[in-house]
Amino acid sequence: MTLGLTGGIGCGKSSVLPAFKKLGFAVIDTDKIASELHSEPATRRFVRERFGEKALAEDGSVNKPALAKIVFSDKAALADLEAFMHPKIRAVWQKKILNSAGGEKFVVEVPLLFEKNYESDFDATVCVAASEEIQLARLAQRGLPAVQARERIAAQLPLPEKVRRADFVIFNDGSREFLEAQVCECAKFFTR
């Protein structure tokens, strides 16, 4: 059993993963995979060739904030980065699942699950949703200015469309207890 977890930026996908883990699911965080891939020589070489030295730190590593500033203000740059990174990220999560002992239930957090048409990789999809006001407030807490936050929200499929396409929806505008209760209800469908 493999669930694909998605949602808008700032909706709280990273809060939902531990809730599923507490219920016995194996969780895979693709943002973590992406961070690990950023340290690989092939990724650094691609970033240097496509985006220039301004996207690298002094030590030659990928400067994630600088790279984000470039790609979220240029659709072609974002498309190029995604075309390079997403197949690699997908291969890593698929390998983790294939190499598992079997019988495990997985939740794979994929922010662009619907944008990349990965629905067929999963038995079901779960979308985490929140109001735009909450999204912007959470992104501000991360230090992202409102203009950049809106650019990142706009770079994704509109949240109502993700909600429409998902098999299950978890609303994350309330308390942690409310969030965890929704995760428990969702998990019941996969633990029978």
LINRACOR-V658525 format. One record per residue. RES is the residue in one letter. SS is DSSP state (A for helix, B for strand, O for the rest). NEAR is the number of other ideal C-beta (glycine too) atoms within 8 Angstrom. Layout:
res: {RES	RES}
ss: {SS	SS}
near: {NEAR	NEAR}
//
This chain:
res: {M	T	L	G	L	T	G	G	I	G	C	G	K	S	S	V	L	P	A	F	K	K	L	G	F	A	V	I	D	T	D	K	I	A	S	E	L	H	S	E	P	A	T	R	R	F	V	R	E	R	F	G	E	K	A	L	A	E	D	G	S	V	N	K	P	A	L	A	K	I	V	F	S	D	K	A	A	L	A	D	L	E	A	F	M	H	P	K	I	R	A	V	W	Q	K	K	I	L	N	S	A	G	G	E	K	F	V	V	E	V	P	L	L	F	E	K	N	Y	E	S	D	F	D	A	T	V	C	V	A	A	S	E	E	I	Q	L	A	R	L	A	Q	R	G	L	P	A	V	Q	A	R	E	R	I	A	A	Q	L	P	L	P	E	K	V	R	R	A	D	F	V	I	F	N	D	G	S	R	E	F	L	E	A	Q	V	C	E	C	A	K	F	F	T	R}
ss: {O	B	B	B	B	B	B	O	O	O	O	O	A	A	A	A	A	A	A	A	A	A	O	O	O	B	B	B	B	A	A	A	A	A	A	A	A	A	O	O	A	A	A	A	A	A	A	A	A	A	A	O	A	A	A	B	O	O	O	O	O	B	O	A	A	A	A	A	A	A	A	O	O	O	A	A	A	A	A	A	A	A	A	A	A	A	A	A	A	A	A	A	A	A	A	A	A	A	O	O	O	O	O	O	O	B	B	B	B	O	O	O	O	O	O	O	O	O	A	A	A	O	O	B	B	B	B	B	B	O	O	A	A	A	A	A	A	A	A	A	A	O	O	O	O	A	A	A	A	A	A	A	A	A	O	O	O	O	A	A	A	A	A	A	A	O	O	B	B	B	B	O	O	O	O	A	A	A	A	A	A	A	A	A	A	A	A	A	O	O	O	O}
near: {6	11	16	14	16	16	16	12	10	14	13	12	12	9	11	17	13	9	12	14	11	7	10	6	12	9	12	12	9	12	9	7	12	10	9	8	12	11	9	8	5	6	13	14	8	9	12	11	5	10	11	6	5	8	12	13	7	4	4	6	9	12	10	8	6	10	13	8	9	12	11	11	7	8	6	6	12	11	8	9	12	10	8	11	11	10	8	9	12	11	8	10	13	9	8	9	11	6	5	9	4	4	3	8	11	13	15	15	15	12	11	11	13	13	7	10	6	11	10	5	9	12	6	10	15	16	13	16	13	14	6	7	6	12	15	13	9	11	12	11	6	7	4	9	6	8	6	10	15	9	10	12	13	6	8	13	8	6	12	6	9	16	10	6	9	11	5	10	9	14	8	14	6	6	5	6	6	8	15	10	8	10	13	10	7	11	11	8	8	11	8	4}
//
